[in-house]
Amino acid sequence: MRTQNELYRLVQGDRRTVERLIKHGRERYPDKPEQWIWEKVIADLERDRGYR
């Protein structure tokens, strides 16, 4: 749940954006667990925004 809250925070609560990012993650990494996908989406978003 903490991971989900973090992603929602990063996209300023935009549910459609979260759904799109997670859907893309599921399609790209179908064999990975759900938690891993959420963490990967967050890491990629932070990387792309220059947070890390």
mmCIF file as Biopython writes it, N, C-alpha, C and O atoms, coordinates in Angstrom:
data_model
#
loop_
_atom_site.group_PDB
_atom_site.id
_atom_site.type_symbol
_atom_site.label_atom_id
_atom_site.label_alt_id
_atom_site.label_comp_id
_atom_site.label_asym_id
_atom_site.label_entity_id
_atom_site.label_seq_id
_atom_site.pdbx_PDB_ins_code
_atom_site.Cartn_x
_atom_site.Cartn_y
_atom_site.Cartn_z
_atom_site.occupancy
_atom_site.B_iso_or_equiv
_atom_site.auth_seq_id
_atom_site.auth_asym_id
_atom_site.pdbx_PDB_model_num
ATOM 1   N N  . MET A ? 1  ? 0.828  -1.201  0.000   1.0 0.0 1  A 1 
ATOM 2   C CA . MET A ? 1  ? 0.000  0.000   0.000   1.0 0.0 1  A 1 
ATOM 3   C C  . MET A ? 1  ? 0.869  1.261   0.000   1.0 0.0 1  A 1 
ATOM 4   O O  . MET A ? 1  ? 0.533  2.249   -0.653  1.0 0.0 1  A 1 
ATOM 5   N N  . ARG A ? 2  ? 1.968  1.226   0.721   1.0 0.0 2  A 1 
ATOM 6   C CA . ARG A ? 2  ? 2.866  2.370   0.775   1.0 0.0 2  A 1 
ATOM 7   C C  . ARG A ? 2  ? 3.393  2.699   -0.625  1.0 0.0 2  A 1 
ATOM 8   O O  . ARG A ? 2  ? 3.488  3.866   -1.006  1.0 0.0 2  A 1 
ATOM 9   N N  . THR A ? 3  ? 3.732  1.653   -1.383  1.0 0.0 3  A 1 
ATOM 10  C CA . THR A ? 3  ? 4.249  1.837   -2.735  1.0 0.0 3  A 1 
ATOM 11  C C  . THR A ? 3  ? 3.188  2.488   -3.620  1.0 0.0 3  A 1 
ATOM 12  O O  . THR A ? 3  ? 3.492  3.387   -4.403  1.0 0.0 3  A 1 
ATOM 13  N N  . GLN A ? 4  ? 1.964  2.037   -3.492  1.0 0.0 4  A 1 
ATOM 14  C CA . GLN A ? 4  ? 0.883  2.614   -4.294  1.0 0.0 4  A 1 
ATOM 15  C C  . GLN A ? 4  ? 0.684  4.085   -3.949  1.0 0.0 4  A 1 
ATOM 16  O O  . GLN A ? 4  ? 0.499  4.915   -4.839  1.0 0.0 4  A 1 
ATOM 17  N N  . ASN A ? 5  ? 0.722  4.404   -2.672  1.0 0.0 5  A 1 
ATOM 18  C CA . ASN A ? 5  ? 0.575  5.799   -2.258  1.0 0.0 5  A 1 
ATOM 19  C C  . ASN A ? 5  ? 1.693  6.659   -2.826  1.0 0.0 5  A 1 
ATOM 20  O O  . ASN A ? 5  ? 1.460  7.795   -3.238  1.0 0.0 5  A 1 
ATOM 21  N N  . GLU A ? 6  ? 2.894  6.124   -2.848  1.0 0.0 6  A 1 
ATOM 22  C CA . GLU A ? 6  ? 4.034  6.856   -3.391  1.0 0.0 6  A 1 
ATOM 23  C C  . GLU A ? 6  ? 3.826  7.167   -4.878  1.0 0.0 6  A 1 
ATOM 24  O O  . GLU A ? 6  ? 4.091  8.285   -5.319  1.0 0.0 6  A 1 
ATOM 25  N N  . LEU A ? 7  ? 3.362  6.199   -5.636  1.0 0.0 7  A 1 
ATOM 26  C CA . LEU A ? 7  ? 3.129  6.432   -7.061  1.0 0.0 7  A 1 
ATOM 27  C C  . LEU A ? 7  ? 2.025  7.471   -7.261  1.0 0.0 7  A 1 
ATOM 28  O O  . LEU A ? 7  ? 2.152  8.359   -8.104  1.0 0.0 7  A 1 
ATOM 29  N N  . TYR A ? 8  ? 0.958  7.364   -6.498  1.0 0.0 8  A 1 
ATOM 30  C CA . TYR A ? 8  ? -0.110 8.358   -6.611  1.0 0.0 8  A 1 
ATOM 31  C C  . TYR A ? 8  ? 0.407  9.753   -6.269  1.0 0.0 8  A 1 
ATOM 32  O O  . TYR A ? 8  ? 0.007  10.734  -6.894  1.0 0.0 8  A 1 
ATOM 33  N N  . ARG A ? 9  ? 1.281  9.842   -5.294  1.0 0.0 9  A 1 
ATOM 34  C CA . ARG A ? 9  ? 1.867  11.133  -4.929  1.0 0.0 9  A 1 
ATOM 35  C C  . ARG A ? 9  ? 2.694  11.688  -6.087  1.0 0.0 9  A 1 
ATOM 36  O O  . ARG A ? 9  ? 2.614  12.875  -6.405  1.0 0.0 9  A 1 
ATOM 37  N N  . LEU A ? 10 ? 3.481  10.826  -6.711  1.0 0.0 10 A 1 
ATOM 38  C CA . LEU A ? 10 ? 4.345  11.268  -7.808  1.0 0.0 10 A 1 
ATOM 39  C C  . LEU A ? 10 ? 3.559  11.786  -9.010  1.0 0.0 10 A 1 
ATOM 40  O O  . LEU A ? 10 ? 4.029  12.666  -9.731  1.0 0.0 10 A 1 
ATOM 41  N N  . VAL A ? 11 ? 2.372  11.244  -9.221  1.0 0.0 11 A 1 
ATOM 42  C CA . VAL A ? 11 ? 1.549  11.692  -10.358 1.0 0.0 11 A 1 
ATOM 43  C C  . VAL A ? 11 ? 0.409  12.605  -9.893  1.0 0.0 11 A 1 
ATOM 44  O O  . VAL A ? 11 ? -0.570 12.808  -10.611 1.0 0.0 11 A 1 
ATOM 45  N N  . GLN A ? 12 ? 0.551  13.139  -8.703  1.0 0.0 12 A 1 
ATOM 46  C CA . GLN A ? 12 ? -0.404 14.095  -8.140  1.0 0.0 12 A 1 
ATOM 47  C C  . GLN A ? 12 ? -1.829 13.566  -8.125  1.0 0.0 12 A 1 
ATOM 48  O O  . GLN A ? 12 ? -2.782 14.295  -8.399  1.0 0.0 12 A 1 
ATOM 49  N N  . GLY A ? 13 ? -1.958 12.275  -7.798  1.0 0.0 13 A 1 
ATOM 50  C CA . GLY A ? 13 ? -3.276 11.671  -7.627  1.0 0.0 13 A 1 
ATOM 51  C C  . GLY A ? 13 ? -4.013 11.331  -8.908  1.0 0.0 13 A 1 
ATOM 52  O O  . GLY A ? 13 ? -5.201 11.010  -8.868  1.0 0.0 13 A 1 
ATOM 53  N N  . ASP A ? 14 ? -3.341 11.392  -10.031 1.0 0.0 14 A 1 
ATOM 54  C CA . ASP A ? 14 ? -3.990 11.126  -11.318 1.0 0.0 14 A 1 
ATOM 55  C C  . ASP A ? 14 ? -4.158 9.617   -11.523 1.0 0.0 14 A 1 
ATOM 56  O O  . ASP A ? 14 ? -3.226 8.923   -11.931 1.0 0.0 14 A 1 
ATOM 57  N N  . ARG A ? 15 ? -5.346 9.133   -11.236 1.0 0.0 15 A 1 
ATOM 58  C CA . ARG A ? 15 ? -5.638 7.697   -11.298 1.0 0.0 15 A 1 
ATOM 59  C C  . ARG A ? 15 ? -5.425 7.125   -12.691 1.0 0.0 15 A 1 
ATOM 60  O O  . ARG A ? 15 ? -4.917 6.013   -12.828 1.0 0.0 15 A 1 
ATOM 61  N N  . ARG A ? 16 ? -5.799 7.858   -13.713 1.0 0.0 16 A 1 
ATOM 62  C CA . ARG A ? 16 ? -5.640 7.360   -15.090 1.0 0.0 16 A 1 
ATOM 63  C C  . ARG A ? 16 ? -4.165 7.174   -15.445 1.0 0.0 16 A 1 
ATOM 64  O O  . ARG A ? 16 ? -3.803 6.227   -16.143 1.0 0.0 16 A 1 
ATOM 65  N N  . THR A ? 17 ? -3.331 8.067   -14.968 1.0 0.0 17 A 1 
ATOM 66  C CA . THR A ? 17 ? -1.896 7.936   -15.220 1.0 0.0 17 A 1 
ATOM 67  C C  . THR A ? 17 ? -1.346 6.712   -14.515 1.0 0.0 17 A 1 
ATOM 68  O O  . THR A ? 17 ? -0.566 5.957   -15.095 1.0 0.0 17 A 1 
ATOM 69  N N  . VAL A ? 18 ? -1.748 6.507   -13.267 1.0 0.0 18 A 1 
ATOM 70  C CA . VAL A ? 18 ? -1.304 5.323   -12.525 1.0 0.0 18 A 1 
ATOM 71  C C  . VAL A ? 18 ? -1.738 4.062   -13.259 1.0 0.0 18 A 1 
ATOM 72  O O  . VAL A ? 18 ? -0.937 3.148   -13.451 1.0 0.0 18 A 1 
ATOM 73  N N  . GLU A ? 19 ? -2.987 4.007   -13.666 1.0 0.0 19 A 1 
ATOM 74  C CA . GLU A ? 19 ? -3.491 2.824   -14.374 1.0 0.0 19 A 1 
ATOM 75  C C  . GLU A ? 19 ? -2.709 2.565   -15.657 1.0 0.0 19 A 1 
ATOM 76  O O  . GLU A ? 19 ? -2.387 1.418   -15.967 1.0 0.0 19 A 1 
ATOM 77  N N  . ARG A ? 20 ? -2.403 3.619   -16.400 1.0 0.0 20 A 1 
ATOM 78  C CA . ARG A ? 20 ? -1.654 3.476   -17.652 1.0 0.0 20 A 1 
ATOM 79  C C  . ARG A ? 20 ? -0.233 2.983   -17.389 1.0 0.0 20 A 1 
ATOM 80  O O  . ARG A ? 20 ? 0.249  2.082   -18.076 1.0 0.0 20 A 1 
ATOM 81  N N  . LEU A ? 21 ? 0.433  3.565   -16.405 1.0 0.0 21 A 1 
ATOM 82  C CA . LEU A ? 21 ? 1.802  3.162   -16.091 1.0 0.0 21 A 1 
ATOM 83  C C  . LEU A ? 21 ? 1.870  1.714   -15.614 1.0 0.0 21 A 1 
ATOM 84  O O  . LEU A ? 21 ? 2.752  0.962   -16.027 1.0 0.0 21 A 1 
ATOM 85  N N  . ILE A ? 22 ? 0.943  1.325   -14.748 1.0 0.0 22 A 1 
ATOM 86  C CA . ILE A ? 22 ? 0.938  -0.042  -14.224 1.0 0.0 22 A 1 
ATOM 87  C C  . ILE A ? 22 ? 0.565  -1.030  -15.327 1.0 0.0 22 A 1 
ATOM 88  O O  . ILE A ? 22 ? 1.146  -2.113  -15.405 1.0 0.0 22 A 1 
ATOM 89  N N  . LYS A ? 23 ? -0.390 -0.676  -16.172 1.0 0.0 23 A 1 
ATOM 90  C CA . LYS A ? 23 ? -0.758 -1.554  -17.295 1.0 0.0 23 A 1 
ATOM 91  C C  . LYS A ? 23 ? 0.448  -1.784  -18.196 1.0 0.0 23 A 1 
ATOM 92  O O  . LYS A ? 23 ? 0.716  -2.913  -18.607 1.0 0.0 23 A 1 
ATOM 93  N N  . HIS A ? 24 ? 1.160  -0.731  -18.496 1.0 0.0 24 A 1 
ATOM 94  C CA . HIS A ? 24 ? 2.349  -0.856  -19.336 1.0 0.0 24 A 1 
ATOM 95  C C  . HIS A ? 24 ? 3.396  -1.738  -18.652 1.0 0.0 24 A 1 
ATOM 96  O O  . HIS A ? 24 ? 4.031  -2.571  -19.298 1.0 0.0 24 A 1 
ATOM 97  N N  . GLY A ? 25 ? 3.572  -1.551  -17.349 1.0 0.0 25 A 1 
ATOM 98  C CA . GLY A ? 25 ? 4.521  -2.378  -16.602 1.0 0.0 25 A 1 
ATOM 99  C C  . GLY A ? 25 ? 4.145  -3.848  -16.619 1.0 0.0 25 A 1 
ATOM 100 O O  . GLY A ? 25 ? 5.007  -4.714  -16.767 1.0 0.0 25 A 1 
ATOM 101 N N  . ARG A ? 26 ? 2.873  -4.126  -16.471 1.0 0.0 26 A 1 
ATOM 102 C CA . ARG A ? 26 ? 2.397  -5.522  -16.511 1.0 0.0 26 A 1 
ATOM 103 C C  . ARG A ? 26 ? 2.628  -6.143  -17.882 1.0 0.0 26 A 1 
ATOM 104 O O  . ARG A ? 26 ? 2.992  -7.314  -17.986 1.0 0.0 26 A 1 
ATOM 105 N N  . GLU A ? 27 ? 2.416  -5.359  -18.926 1.0 0.0 27 A 1 
ATOM 106 C CA . GLU A ? 27 ? 2.628  -5.867  -20.286 1.0 0.0 27 A 1 
ATOM 107 C C  . GLU A ? 27 ? 4.108  -6.085  -20.574 1.0 0.0 27 A 1 
ATOM 108 O O  . GLU A ? 27 ? 4.484  -7.055  -21.233 1.0 0.0 27 A 1 
ATOM 109 N N  . ARG A ? 28 ? 4.931  -5.193  -20.085 1.0 0.0 28 A 1 
ATOM 110 C CA . ARG A ? 28 ? 6.373  -5.278  -20.352 1.0 0.0 28 A 1 
ATOM 111 C C  . ARG A ? 28 ? 7.057  -6.360  -19.528 1.0 0.0 28 A 1 
ATOM 112 O O  . ARG A ? 28 ? 8.007  -6.993  -19.988 1.0 0.0 28 A 1 
ATOM 113 N N  . TYR A ? 29 ? 6.574  -6.567  -18.312 1.0 0.0 29 A 1 
ATOM 114 C CA . TYR A ? 29 ? 7.178  -7.543  -17.400 1.0 0.0 29 A 1 
ATOM 115 C C  . TYR A ? 29 ? 6.116  -8.511  -16.877 1.0 0.0 29 A 1 
ATOM 116 O O  . TYR A ? 29 ? 5.820  -8.503  -15.682 1.0 0.0 29 A 1 
ATOM 117 N N  . PRO A ? 30 ? 5.541  -9.336  -17.738 1.0 0.0 30 A 1 
ATOM 118 C CA . PRO A ? 30 ? 4.416  -10.188 -17.332 1.0 0.0 30 A 1 
ATOM 119 C C  . PRO A ? 30 ? 4.765  -11.237 -16.276 1.0 0.0 30 A 1 
ATOM 120 O O  . PRO A ? 30 ? 3.873  -11.715 -15.575 1.0 0.0 30 A 1 
ATOM 121 N N  . ASP A ? 31 ? 6.025  -11.601 -16.151 1.0 0.0 31 A 1 
ATOM 122 C CA . ASP A ? 31 ? 6.405  -12.639 -15.191 1.0 0.0 31 A 1 
ATOM 123 C C  . ASP A ? 31 ? 6.811  -12.091 -13.830 1.0 0.0 31 A 1 
ATOM 124 O O  . ASP A ? 31 ? 7.107  -12.861 -12.916 1.0 0.0 31 A 1 
ATOM 125 N N  . LYS A ? 32 ? 6.828  -10.786 -13.687 1.0 0.0 32 A 1 
ATOM 126 C CA . LYS A ? 32 ? 7.252  -10.176 -12.425 1.0 0.0 32 A 1 
ATOM 127 C C  . LYS A ? 32 ? 6.058  -10.015 -11.483 1.0 0.0 32 A 1 
ATOM 128 O O  . LYS A ? 32 ? 4.925  -9.846  -11.931 1.0 0.0 32 A 1 
ATOM 129 N N  . PRO A ? 33 ? 6.322  -10.070 -10.177 1.0 0.0 33 A 1 
ATOM 130 C CA . PRO A ? 33 ? 5.232  -9.874  -9.209  1.0 0.0 33 A 1 
ATOM 131 C C  . PRO A ? 33 ? 4.712  -8.432  -9.227  1.0 0.0 33 A 1 
ATOM 132 O O  . PRO A ? 33 ? 5.414  -7.505  -9.633  1.0 0.0 33 A 1 
ATOM 133 N N  . GLU A ? 34 ? 3.498  -8.275  -8.788  1.0 0.0 34 A 1 
ATOM 134 C CA . GLU A ? 34 ? 2.832  -6.970  -8.790  1.0 0.0 34 A 1 
ATOM 135 C C  . GLU A ? 34 ? 3.630  -5.911  -8.022  1.0 0.0 34 A 1 
ATOM 136 O O  . GLU A ? 34 ? 3.779  -4.784  -8.494  1.0 0.0 34 A 1 
ATOM 137 N N  . GLN A ? 35 ? 4.132  -6.263  -6.865  1.0 0.0 35 A 1 
ATOM 138 C CA . GLN A ? 35 ? 4.908  -5.311  -6.061  1.0 0.0 35 A 1 
ATOM 139 C C  . GLN A ? 35 ? 6.135  -4.825  -6.833  1.0 0.0 35 A 1 
ATOM 140 O O  . GLN A ? 35 ? 6.463  -3.639  -6.805  1.0 0.0 35 A 1 
ATOM 141 N N  . TRP A ? 36 ? 6.800  -5.734  -7.513  1.0 0.0 36 A 1 
ATOM 142 C CA . TRP A ? 36 ? 7.987  -5.380  -8.295  1.0 0.0 36 A 1 
ATOM 143 C C  . TRP A ? 36 ? 7.618  -4.376  -9.389  1.0 0.0 36 A 1 
ATOM 144 O O  . TRP A ? 36 ? 8.358  -3.426  -9.642  1.0 0.0 36 A 1 
ATOM 145 N N  . ILE A ? 37 ? 6.481  -4.591  -10.027 1.0 0.0 37 A 1 
ATOM 146 C CA . ILE A ? 37 ? 6.049  -3.692  -11.103 1.0 0.0 37 A 1 
ATOM 147 C C  . ILE A ? 37 ? 5.812  -2.285  -10.562 1.0 0.0 37 A 1 
ATOM 148 O O  . ILE A ? 37 ? 6.253  -1.309  -11.169 1.0 0.0 37 A 1 
ATOM 149 N N  . TRP A ? 38 ? 5.129  -2.171  -9.437  1.0 0.0 38 A 1 
ATOM 150 C CA . TRP A ? 38 ? 4.891  -0.855  -8.842  1.0 0.0 38 A 1 
ATOM 151 C C  . TRP A ? 38 ? 6.214  -0.175  -8.506  1.0 0.0 38 A 1 
ATOM 152 O O  . TRP A ? 38 ? 6.390  1.014   -8.773  1.0 0.0 38 A 1 
ATOM 153 N N  . GLU A ? 39 ? 7.138  -0.925  -7.923  1.0 0.0 39 A 1 
ATOM 154 C CA . GLU A ? 39 ? 8.440  -0.357  -7.562  1.0 0.0 39 A 1 
ATOM 155 C C  . GLU A ? 39 ? 9.222  0.059   -8.804  1.0 0.0 39 A 1 
ATOM 156 O O  . GLU A ? 39 ? 9.892  1.092   -8.796  1.0 0.0 39 A 1 
ATOM 157 N N  . LYS A ? 40 ? 9.144  -0.730  -9.863  1.0 0.0 40 A 1 
ATOM 158 C CA . LYS A ? 40 ? 9.838  -0.418  -11.119 1.0 0.0 40 A 1 
ATOM 159 C C  . LYS A ? 40 ? 9.259  0.844   -11.748 1.0 0.0 40 A 1 
ATOM 160 O O  . LYS A ? 40 ? 10.006 1.700   -12.221 1.0 0.0 40 A 1 
ATOM 161 N N  . VAL A ? 41 ? 7.948  0.964   -11.756 1.0 0.0 41 A 1 
ATOM 162 C CA . VAL A ? 41 ? 7.303  2.157   -12.315 1.0 0.0 41 A 1 
ATOM 163 C C  . VAL A ? 41 ? 7.750  3.399   -11.545 1.0 0.0 41 A 1 
ATOM 164 O O  . VAL A ? 41 ? 8.063  4.424   -12.150 1.0 0.0 41 A 1 
ATOM 165 N N  . ILE A ? 42 ? 7.782  3.311   -10.227 1.0 0.0 42 A 1 
ATOM 166 C CA . ILE A ? 42 ? 8.219  4.443   -9.405  1.0 0.0 42 A 1 
ATOM 167 C C  . ILE A ? 42 ? 9.675  4.782   -9.694  1.0 0.0 42 A 1 
ATOM 168 O O  . ILE A ? 42 ? 10.013 5.949   -9.894  1.0 0.0 42 A 1 
ATOM 169 N N  . ALA A ? 43 ? 10.532 3.776   -9.718  1.0 0.0 43 A 1 
ATOM 170 C CA . ALA A ? 43 ? 11.960 4.007   -9.976  1.0 0.0 43 A 1 
ATOM 171 C C  . ALA A ? 43 ? 12.174 4.647   -11.344 1.0 0.0 43 A 1 
ATOM 172 O O  . ALA A ? 43 ? 12.971 5.575   -11.480 1.0 0.0 43 A 1 
ATOM 173 N N  . ASP A ? 44 ? 11.471 4.158   -12.346 1.0 0.0 44 A 1 
ATOM 174 C CA . ASP A ? 44 ? 11.608 4.717   -13.696 1.0 0.0 44 A 1 
ATOM 175 C C  . ASP A ? 44 ? 11.120 6.165   -13.744 1.0 0.0 44 A 1 
ATOM 176 O O  . ASP A ? 44 ? 11.747 7.014   -14.378 1.0 0.0 44 A 1 
ATOM 177 N N  . LEU A ? 45 ? 10.020 6.438   -13.085 1.0 0.0 45 A 1 
ATOM 178 C CA . LEU A ? 45 ? 9.474  7.788   -13.063 1.0 0.0 45 A 1 
ATOM 179 C C  . LEU A ? 45 ? 10.434 8.747   -12.357 1.0 0.0 45 A 1 
ATOM 180 O O  . LEU A ? 45 ? 10.680 9.853   -12.839 1.0 0.0 45 A 1 
ATOM 181 N N  . GLU A ? 46 ? 10.967 8.325   -11.227 1.0 0.0 46 A 1 
ATOM 182 C CA . GLU A ? 46 ? 11.925 9.159   -10.502 1.0 0.0 46 A 1 
ATOM 183 C C  . GLU A ? 46 ? 13.197 9.368   -11.322 1.0 0.0 46 A 1 
ATOM 184 O O  . GLU A ? 46 ? 13.745 10.470  -11.345 1.0 0.0 46 A 1 
ATOM 185 N N  . ARG A ? 47 ? 13.661 8.335   -11.983 1.0 0.0 47 A 1 
ATOM 186 C CA . ARG A ? 47 ? 14.846 8.451   -12.837 1.0 0.0 47 A 1 
ATOM 187 C C  . ARG A ? 47 ? 14.595 9.447   -13.965 1.0 0.0 47 A 1 
ATOM 188 O O  . ARG A ? 47 ? 15.419 10.323  -14.230 1.0 0.0 47 A 1 
ATOM 189 N N  . ASP A ? 48 ? 13.460 9.303   -14.618 1.0 0.0 48 A 1 
ATOM 190 C CA . ASP A ? 48 ? 13.146 10.172  -15.747 1.0 0.0 48 A 1 
ATOM 191 C C  . ASP A ? 48 ? 12.978 11.633  -15.332 1.0 0.0 48 A 1 
ATOM 192 O O  . ASP A ? 48 ? 13.242 12.546  -16.115 1.0 0.0 48 A 1 
ATOM 193 N N  . ARG A ? 49 ? 12.545 11.839  -14.117 1.0 0.0 49 A 1 
ATOM 194 C CA . ARG A ? 49 ? 12.367 13.206  -13.616 1.0 0.0 49 A 1 
ATOM 195 C C  . ARG A ? 49 ? 13.638 13.765  -12.981 1.0 0.0 49 A 1 
ATOM 196 O O  . ARG A ? 49 ? 13.675 14.928  -12.578 1.0 0.0 49 A 1 
ATOM 197 N N  . GLY A ? 50 ? 14.672 12.941  -12.893 1.0 0.0 50 A 1 
ATOM 198 C CA . GLY A ? 50 ? 15.941 13.394  -12.335 1.0 0.0 50 A 1 
ATOM 199 C C  . GLY A ? 50 ? 15.965 13.463  -10.822 1.0 0.0 50 A 1 
ATOM 200 O O  . GLY A ? 50 ? 16.755 14.211  -10.246 1.0 0.0 50 A 1 
ATOM 201 N N  . TYR A ? 51 ? 15.098 12.683  -10.163 1.0 0.0 51 A 1 
ATOM 202 C CA . TYR A ? 51 ? 15.056 12.676  -8.703  1.0 0.0 51 A 1 
ATOM 203 C C  . TYR A ? 51 ? 16.219 11.927  -8.094  1.0 0.0 51 A 1 
ATOM 204 O O  . TYR A ? 51 ? 16.598 12.184  -6.952  1.0 0.0 51 A 1 
ATOM 205 N N  . ARG A ? 52 ? 16.791 10.999  -8.849  1.0 0.0 52 A 1 
ATOM 206 C CA . ARG A ? 52 ? 17.887 10.188  -8.308  1.0 0.0 52 A 1 
ATOM 207 C C  . ARG A ? 52 ? 19.081 10.288  -9.203  1.0 0.0 52 A 1 
ATOM 208 O O  . ARG A ? 52 ? 20.113 9.678   -8.925  1.0 0.0 52 A 1 
#
